[in-house]
Amino acid sequence: MEIILEKQNLLDLVNGTSVCPAQVHPPTVANTQAIADWKKEDLNARLELLLHMEDTQKQTVITLTIAREIWTRLMETYEHKDVASQIINLKNLVNMTMSNDQDTPKFVESW
């Protein structure tokens, strides 16, 4: 997913490098345009993320309003960096068996 976001020049939005410009008072044309441009790019990033998610994943991020929040939620939910989690996941994967009457996509999704 990161490579897709990087190719679309959207990775900075999801990793927090690019943040919405603060609104200045009184508003200026340049500031208003910068905010509008950022929001448009954020919308593109959110759309790209949602297009690559399963319905069950979408349910966990439906209330989030910016791409960074969605990305963070997905990373917290699905990325397992610690060794113990990786070992448990590997054991679960090795011990999985598919029955003859089971649907392959559903079996893979259950992992």
C-alpha positions in Angstrom: 0.0 0.0 0.0 2.8 2.4 0.8 4.2 2.1 -2.7 0.8 3.0 -4.2 0.6 6.1 -2.0 4.1 7.0 -2.8 3.5 6.7 -6.5 0.4 9.0 -6.1 2.5 11.5 -4.0 0.2 10.8 -1.1 2.5 9.1 1.4 3.3 12.4 3.2 -0.3 12.8 4.0 -0.7 9.4 5.7 2.6 9.4 7.5 2.0 12.9 9.0 4.8 14.7 7.1 2.2 16.9 5.4 -0.3 18.5 7.7 -3.2 20.9 6.9 -1.9 24.4 7.0 -3.2 26.5 9.9 -5.9 29.0 9.0 -4.6 32.5 9.5 -6.7 35.5 10.7 -7.6 37.4 8.7 -7.7 34.8 6.0 -5.6 35.3 2.9 -6.1 34.0 -0.6 -2.9 32.1 -0.4 -3.7 30.5 2.9 -7.2 29.6 1.9 -5.9 28.0 -1.3 -3.2 26.1 0.6 -5.9 24.6 2.9 -8.2 23.8 0.0 -5.3 22.1 -1.9 -4.3 20.1 1.2 -7.9 19.0 1.8 -8.2 17.8 -1.9 -5.0 15.8 -1.5 -6.2 14.3 1.8 -9.4 13.3 0.1 -7.4 11.6 -2.6 -5.4 9.7 0.0 -8.5 8.7 1.9 -10.1 7.4 -1.3 -7.0 5.5 -2.3 -6.9 3.8 1.2 -10.6 3.0 1.1 -10.4 1.5 -2.4 -7.9 -1.0 -1.2 -9.7 -2.1 2.0 -12.1 -4.9 2.7 -15.5 -4.0 4.0 -14.6 -5.2 7.5 -11.6 -2.9 7.5 -13.7 0.0 6.3 -16.0 -0.4 9.3 -13.1 0.3 11.7 -12.2 3.6 10.0 -15.6 4.9 9.0 -15.7 7.7 11.5 -12.2 9.0 10.8 -11.9 12.2 8.8 -8.3 12.5 7.6 -6.0 10.1 5.9 -3.4 10.2 8.7 -6.0 8.9 11.2 -7.1 6.1 8.9 -3.5 5.1 8.2 -2.7 5.1 12.0 -5.7 3.0 12.8 -4.9 0.5 10.2 -1.2 0.3 11.4 -2.3 -0.1 15.0 -4.8 -2.9 14.0 -2.9 -4.9 11.4 0.8 -4.2 11.8 2.6 -6.6 14.2 6.1 -5.5 14.8 7.0 -7.3 18.0 8.6 -10.7 17.8 5.9 -12.4 20.0 3.1 -11.3 17.7 5.0 -12.5 14.7 5.6 -15.9 16.2 2.0 -16.2 17.1 0.9 -15.2 13.6 3.3 -17.7 12.1 2.0 -20.5 14.3 -1.5 -19.6 13.4 -0.7 -19.6 9.7 1.1 -22.9 9.8 -1.7 -24.6 11.7 -4.5 -23.3 9.4 -6.2 -25.9 7.3 -8.9 -25.4 4.7 -11.8 -27.9 4.5 -12.9 -29.2 1.1 -16.2 -27.3 1.2 -14.7 -24.0 2.3 -14.5 -21.0 0.0 -10.9 -20.1 -0.8 -11.3 -16.3 -0.6 -13.1 -16.6 2.7 -10.4 -18.9 4.0 -7.7 -16.5 3.1 -9.6 -13.6 4.5 -10.0 -15.4 7.8 -6.2 -15.3 8.2 
